[in-house]
Amino acid sequence: MTPFLAELIGTASMILLGGGVVANVVLKGTKGNNSGWIVITTAWAMAVFVGVTIAGPYSGAHLNWAVTIANFALGKLDIATSLSYMSAQLLGAMAGAFTVWIVYKDHFDQTEDAGAKQAVFCTAPAIRNLPINLISEIVGTFVLIFTILHFTDASLVGADESTPIGLGSIGAIPVAFLVWVIGLSLGGTTGYAINPARDLGPRIMHAILPIQNKAAFDGAYAWIPIVGPILGALIASTLYLTIY
């Protein structure tokens, strides 16, 4: 499997399961309706585990613009490879979101709450305060990237400084726990996108799919889960380079 295809399929699988659990919890008439935040954060962590397991051997399983940008900032990837990964992640996120809509279409049709339906696809703040929302995404992504850089994996911090830093290189289980604790501890403010592709790709699909009574694209907020994770990744990479 090529790295591009691995990133696409891995990201699509992650979004299928991550968006799927949100659909199961928030849409009307599902078996898991109103099962709560613990269910969502746990399944999202396992969704990352699945995506990393699929893509890890072939691409390092970035699955996230923030991870790819951190690799680029650290000199691990060139610009062409970085853009290829990011394109695959965006397309994979769109494909995963589309599949969630197909699986849960009957429940989308029965759900009146436009915000709940949009939540299946993308994040939104619990309290809309853009500066604080931006900080929340920066901090959550900083924790993700800075922790990844400190996993004790030979391929990550060993002698071969050209090795790209990817989620797959540190193992899927530690990554799942990392995403889980970020969601439980820091996700209550914005829904912890911590991944621009994860938010933008499904947000685009929500905008173009024929969903009844759907919320607006919300461009006034949509930049937060893009810019915040990018800044968090750059801050984490810069601090890592400064320290080491």
Buried (B, 14 or more C-beta within 10 A) or exposed (E): BEBBBBBBBBBBBBBBBBBBBBBBBBBBEBEBBEBEEEBBBBBBBBBBBBBBBBBBEBBBBBBBBBBBBBBBBBEBBEEEBBEBBBBBBBBBBBBBBBBBBEBBEEBBBEBEEBEBBBBBBBBBBEEEEEEEBBBBBBBBBBBBBBBBBBBEBEBBBEEEEEBBBBBBBBBBEBBBEBBBBBBBEBBBBBBBBBBBBBBBBBBBBBBEBEBEEBBEBBEEBBBBBBBBBBBBBBBBBEBBEEEE
